[in-house]
């Protein structure tokens, strides 16, 4: 377990590549900071969804949010554009293999983490789809914060807000849509 914990420390220093590729300075956001944002976003949305009457497995959501980017300790933070060059299957295969290697030293709990990771990658459960929505929302919250601070040239990140379909049940879809609409509205007020 200690070996895995030590390796995961790298995520605290691993820069999110998308921001670096847009000319933003080092320290803009680490993968660990992003994972924290995804976990908080997923937790808040899960609680709101439950308050509106749809049961969700919040523990599963939080675990999935925390481990969804662990593979990046070995393969780095590959931006979406990397799939254009490597192919989505090659990228996914590398990340899946890296994740398996990372959890190898964990012991019995490793199979639980593997199941959660596979679910997230395949989006088999409502919880996995909600974590993916939280992943996108956290990205947009960061983009919004950067634009408020004066960053330019981040329009491409916002495209997902207009085309997002996470295939969620009605109540969860409503919560995610409200979040996305709130972000779009807040962004539109920056320019005013």
N, C-alpha and C positions, 0 to 999 in steps of 0.2 A: 504494500500500500504506500509506503514512504517513497518509493521510486516514482510512482505515479504522481503523488503530491508534488514532489520536486520538479518533475517534468511539467506539470500544469502551471507552475510558477511562470513559465515562459509567456503564458498568455497575458500576464500583467504588463509585459514590455513589448509584446508583438503588436505593431501598428496595424490599424485597419487600412488596407491597401487602397481602397477606393478614395479615401481622403488624400492620401499621399499622391496618387496619380492625378488629382485635381489641383496639385500645387499647395495644398495646405501643409502647415509645418508639422514636424514630428511632435508627438504628444497630443495631437488632436483627439485621438481616441484609440485605446488599446482593445484587443479582442476581449480581454477580461471585463473591461468597462462596458463593452457592448453586451456581453453575456449577463452582466448585472442588470442592465437596462431591459433586456428581453425578459428576465425573470420577474422584475418588478412590474413591467407592463402586463405580462401574462397573469400574474397574481391579481392585479387590480381588475383586469377584464374577467377573470374566472369568478372573482367575488361578485362583480356586477351581474354576470350571467346567472349565477346561483340566486342572487337577490331577485332576479326576474323570473325565477321558477324552473330553470333548467339545471339539472344536476351535472356537475363536472368533477373530475378527479384532480383536485388542486395539487395534491402531493405529486402525482404523475406529471402534471404540467410543470411544476417547479423543477423537478429532477431533470426533465427533458430540456427545459430552458437552460439549465446550468451546464449540461453536458453537450449541447448541440454543436459546439465549435471546438471540442477537445482535439479533434484530428488536426487542427491547425498548428498545434505544437510541433508536428512533424512535417506537414506539407505547406505551412504558411497560410496566410489569408489570401486565397486566390480570388481576385475580383470576378464579377460576373463575366466580364469580357474574356477571361482566361478560357472559359468553355468554348469560345469561338475558335480558339487556336488548338486546344488540347482535345476538345470534344467533351460533351457533358458526361458521357459514360466513363471516359478515362479519368476525369476529375473526380467523379463519384467513387470510382473504383479505388483510386489512390486514398481518398479520405476514409473510405470504409476499411481498407487495409490498415491505415495508420491508426484508426480508432481501435481496431482489434488488437494491435500491438501495444497500444497505451494501456488497455485494461487487462492485458495478459497477467500482470503481477498483482492484481487486486484480489484474486481468490474467488470464492463462491459468489460474491456480489457482482462480479464481472458479467455474468450471464444476464443479470437484471439490467445492467447498463447497456449491454449489447441489444437487448430487446427494445429498450427505450430509444436507442440511437436508430435502430432499424425502422421503428415505427415513425420516428421523426422524418427520416429520409424518404420513406414510402408514403407518408401522410395517411396511414391506415386508419387512425382513430381521430375522433373529434378533437381530442387533446393535442395531438400532433399538429393538426391543422390550425388550432388556436395558437400554438407556440410559433408556427410559421407566420401567422398574422402578427404576433407580438414582435417577431424578428423584423418584419417590414416596418411596423409602427415605430419601433425603437430607432431604426435607420432614419426614418422621416423626422422623428423628434430631434435627432442629432443634426440632420440637415437644416431643420428649422432654426435650431440654436446657432449654428454656424452662419446662416444667412442673416439672422438678427445681429450678429457680431460683424457683419460686413462681407462675408464670403460671397463670391459670385461664381457662376458657371456650374451650379448644382441642379439645374432643371431636369436632367435625365433621371435623377433619383426619384423625382416626383411622379414620373410616368406610371409607376406601379400603383399609385394611389387611385388612378383613374381606371385601371384595368384589373384590379385585384378581385379575384374570386377564390376564396379559400374553401368553398364547398362546406360551409358550416350550417348547422340547423338554424332556423329562423331567428331565435332569440340571440344566439351567438353572432350571427351575421349582422343583426341590428346593432349590437354593441360595437363590433369592429367597424361597421360603416359609420357610426356616430363618431368614433375616434378619428377615422380618416377624414371625415367631413370637417371636424373641429380643427384638425391640422391644416387642411386646405384653406379654411377660413382665416386662421391665424396667419398663415403665410401670405394670403392676399392683403392683409392689413399692414404688412411690413412695407410694401411699396407705397402706401398712402402717405 
